[in-house]
């Protein structure tokens, strides 16, 4: 028998086809936890100081700065920024380093600010 005939007579064995895995879904990147920078009221800083500080440190326009200054005065605190922890720490430290209000003789230093986690 010719070689080709004997090969044709043998049953073909199918090679296993590897399973194609289902395409993996791209994992959504996890959002970093967010933190509020909270500005606290005191009687040693004027509205003008607060507005100027918020403009310089946060880029808030005058109207937004004035609204936040009123909120701090009336409610005792205001959230001035919500961001990542590292950025919130930087902004809190910048508030603490802004200095005294030159319009008030009794003003001896910067305003107080804290950081708190944004509720989930």
C-alpha atoms as one frame of an Amber mdcrd trajectory, in Angstrom:
protein
   0.000   0.000   0.000   1.225   3.422  -0.809   1.997   5.626   2.176  -0.733
   8.056   1.259  -3.348   5.315   1.255  -2.413   4.036   4.696  -2.541   7.550
   6.064  -5.982   8.074   4.564  -7.250   4.849   6.099  -6.293   5.865   9.616
  -8.971   7.839  11.415  -8.146  11.449  11.975  -7.925  12.471  15.565  -9.047
  15.947  16.214  -6.619  18.010  18.181  -8.221  19.713  21.174  -8.982  23.319
  20.471  -7.919  25.485  23.366 -10.795  27.361  24.944 -10.717  31.036  24.289
 -11.161  32.779  27.604 -13.904  35.356  27.785 -12.486  38.824  27.455 -11.869
  40.269  30.867 -13.755  43.384  31.663 -11.547  46.329  32.212 -11.544  46.914
  35.927 -12.823  50.334  36.841 -10.184  52.240  38.721 -11.232  52.798  42.301
 -11.946  56.386  43.176  -9.789  57.749  45.952 -11.677  58.611  49.119 -12.666
  62.286  49.261 -12.106  64.706  52.126 -13.619  68.055  53.058 -11.492  71.031
  54.034 -13.537  72.736  56.762 -12.950  76.381  57.658 -13.941  77.318  61.233
 -15.338  80.633  62.444 -13.625  82.989  64.842 -13.958  86.644  65.743 -10.419
  87.558  64.716 -10.843  87.732  60.928 -12.921  90.003  58.707 -15.033  89.007
  55.719 -12.460  90.788  53.562  -9.704  88.521  54.939 -11.755  85.358  54.353
 -12.699  86.329  50.791  -9.095  87.274  49.939  -7.758  84.030  51.443 -10.275
  81.885  49.549  -9.439  83.680  46.299  -5.706  83.247  46.736  -5.643  79.678
  48.071  -8.619  78.128  46.282  -9.260  80.367  43.298 -12.820  81.049  44.446
 -14.368  84.098  42.777 -15.321  87.014  45.032 -19.016  86.076  45.179 -18.293
  82.462  46.177 -15.758  83.679  48.753 -18.339  86.045  50.221 -20.972  83.276
  50.377 -18.522  80.993  52.193 -17.513  83.818  54.562 -21.190  84.345  55.439
 -21.656  80.616  55.964 -18.638  80.437  58.302 -19.929  83.451  60.239 -23.511
  82.208  60.551 -23.042  78.443  60.874 -19.621  78.354  62.528 -18.016  76.386
  59.701 -17.971  75.942  55.942 -16.634  73.309  53.586 -14.338  75.220  51.247
 -13.065  72.263  49.181 -13.624  68.514  48.726 -10.653  66.640  47.311  -8.139
  63.834  47.914  -6.524  63.488  51.335  -3.125  64.777  50.229  -4.606  67.850
  48.549  -6.896  68.502  51.532  -3.894  68.375  53.882  -2.029  70.842  51.694
  -4.956  73.279  51.612  -5.533  73.006  55.377  -1.867  73.776  55.959  -2.032
  76.743  53.583  -4.988  78.144  55.536  -3.016  77.728  58.776  -0.062  79.528
  57.202  -2.002  82.422  55.668  -1.257  84.763  58.561  -3.108  87.309  60.620
  -5.810  89.682  59.411  -4.035  93.034  59.074  -7.377  94.871  59.387  -7.900
  93.699  62.988  -5.353  94.460  65.699  -6.585  91.516  67.776  -5.923  89.051
  64.939  -2.786  87.176  65.962  -2.732  84.399  63.378  -4.481  82.447  60.692
  -7.926  80.927  60.730  -8.481  77.347  61.800  -9.258  74.555  59.361  -9.687
  70.809  59.666 -10.141  67.834  57.372 -12.995  65.361  57.551 -13.864  62.368
  55.392 -16.701  62.853  52.936 -19.578  60.551  53.901 -19.874  57.569  51.574
